Amino acid sequence: MAGILYISVNSVFLKRLLLIIPFLSCVAVLNAQIVSSAEAESWDKKIDSILHVLQGSNEDIGKANTIFELGLLYDKKDNYDEVLKLGDQLLMLSQRLNYKDGTGFAYLLISKYHHKRKQYDLAFKNINVAIELLKHAGNKNGIAKCYKHIFTLYANQGYSDLGNKYLDSAILVWHELGMKKEEADLYILKGALCTYLGENGVALESNYYALDIYEKLNDRSGIASALGSIGFAYFGSNDDSLADKYIMEASELYKKENDKFGYANNIMTMGDLNLKQRKHTDAMKFYNEGFEIFHLPGVTKTGIPWSYNCFGRVYSSIGDSAMTEGDVRTAKKNYKEALSYFSLSLKDYLVLNLIWAAAEVKILIGEVEYKLKNYILAKKYLQDGLKGFKNVEDNESKAEAYLYLSKIDSVEGNLISAYKNFKLYNFYIQRSYNTNTSKKVEVYKARDRMQQKEKEIELLESENLLKTTLAERQKQKKIFAYGIIAFVVLAGCYGFYRYRRFSRNKSEKKLLRDRLQISQDLHDHVGSTLSSISVFSKVAQKKGEQNNKEELQAVLSRISDTSGEMVSDMNDIVWAINPKNDSMEQIIQRMESFAKPMLAVRNIRFTLDYDPSILELNLDMEKRKNLYLIFKEAINNAFKYSGCSAIYTALNNSDHQLKLYVKDNGVGFDVNRELSGGKFSLSGNGLRNMNSRAEEMKGKLQVESILDEGSEIRLRFPIP
């Protein structure tokens, strides 16, 4: 069993390593706005041109903006001292001119200087000042630049998840301003981030959004970048065939555009694909080609240690193959070669102050040292690697490190420590398994959403064509009618005809909306559940092949629970569609038939009071469905989490509003934490679903809870 788990986590760990450096490269590219080698070579010419413009220019707003543009160019060239010098110059000039935008841009340049010097506290301090000034000046474009810079500050420290919200904010601002190129560039960066974090469904959607924008702009370099990022995301979700397809398409386009840097990133991923399949010669060929390109001027500095890392992994994999065949001498030779390259990679990452990337390499070194039976060194590197991951969410890497620490303790006879480390290994591998399983489902959902979007676009185009045709015909009818019909009676008849047609169309549109809503409910509840069952079935099949009865039983139980939930959802949808259930009497009976049997299992007392006048009400399908599902969710949450002994429910109407009240005497909960959707949230998704349903009815939902005293849910929505 331990051997099976080792193989599994090792493959996942390898995939994790393959994702880190491409993400770092993407951050470097978009932070410096590198799109091609030709542009990098033109920076000096641009700088000379701007310096010529600045000579003898008047001290005005135009000069301030020119200084800012020059500062950004020096930032791309990593000329830190010039960036700081121009930032100070821009600050003094803008303050004399009382130019708020320029003052904000000055603090942005100063923050960039501290960022380059790895002085992150000062970088954050100055960028926050820049944002406040630019907000006061109403400069949205400048604010977006600041948001993007904050994301880069977090990413270069290994806290990409913390900077994600700033990346989203920058995307939103540039979308509102219609700055499509900038918006698409950040979608590519978001795709790389989500692939690194394992959120492959979101990554695919972000990259497809970028591809759509680049195609509309006819930006060939952008299209190549999007295609490569899509392939990168598929590689992150272990779909090697699609990864190969998109990466090859991107590489061909990069060649045509003479974009050597983009081409280098793609062929490095091609090397990863070949290494994954243990095609060592082909992998090394691709890595060497990328390594040569990374030595060119204007290319991100992370490329060199990335290449060393890749070389080390090839030799380590060759050593593993030799060890499997019993050739210990060849294995040791390749392990030592791997260590030499890992050491070079580690040295460069530490110089670049990329602590989290260095931590990954330390764990790799610890693994190889273990294979060479250098247990003291192995333990040191593994423990140092774990320290580097202290604030980074990387369950796979942590699991790998603890597994090898457990093995070392076993060899040294420290069984208590070996047991503790093995427990930690199991903890992180289980978290990794749960996360990866849910994210594989997200990939399927993302594909389905993209296909659905394409169908909607085709349908919209067909509808627009039909509307145009109908409009032309209608125009011809009016011309004919105005020419022939000249008296009031026929005009009145024609008006009556138009009125009847409008009424019929209105009824048909309402029916169509109802059908679309039913279709959406079936898609949301049944489609996603069937996808989950499909994924769990494959997992069950694999566990069966491994004769792992305990985990097989757990997966089968999960399939059974999911199927039961789907049947329940189907019953709710069918009940909501049936017009016989429009009356409040039917709704109340449904509520009681759901709650009483379930609560009786735990001896929970259930009371439902209602105003007799509400029995005369008839609710439409949408409100009937949402009222029942909010009640059902409230009862479910109380049943599962509150530990209550009684639930009181009331229904009444006043002021043309129907009101639902659900109260339990349970342990209560922290409402803010649940709604925030944190890792330990018990019912946050349910509460957010209830809020969404209340908004669909144009109603209002209030949730109040006091720890150890119980919870209250109050819903009110308008009725005729």
Disulfide bonds with the S-S distance in Angstrom:
none
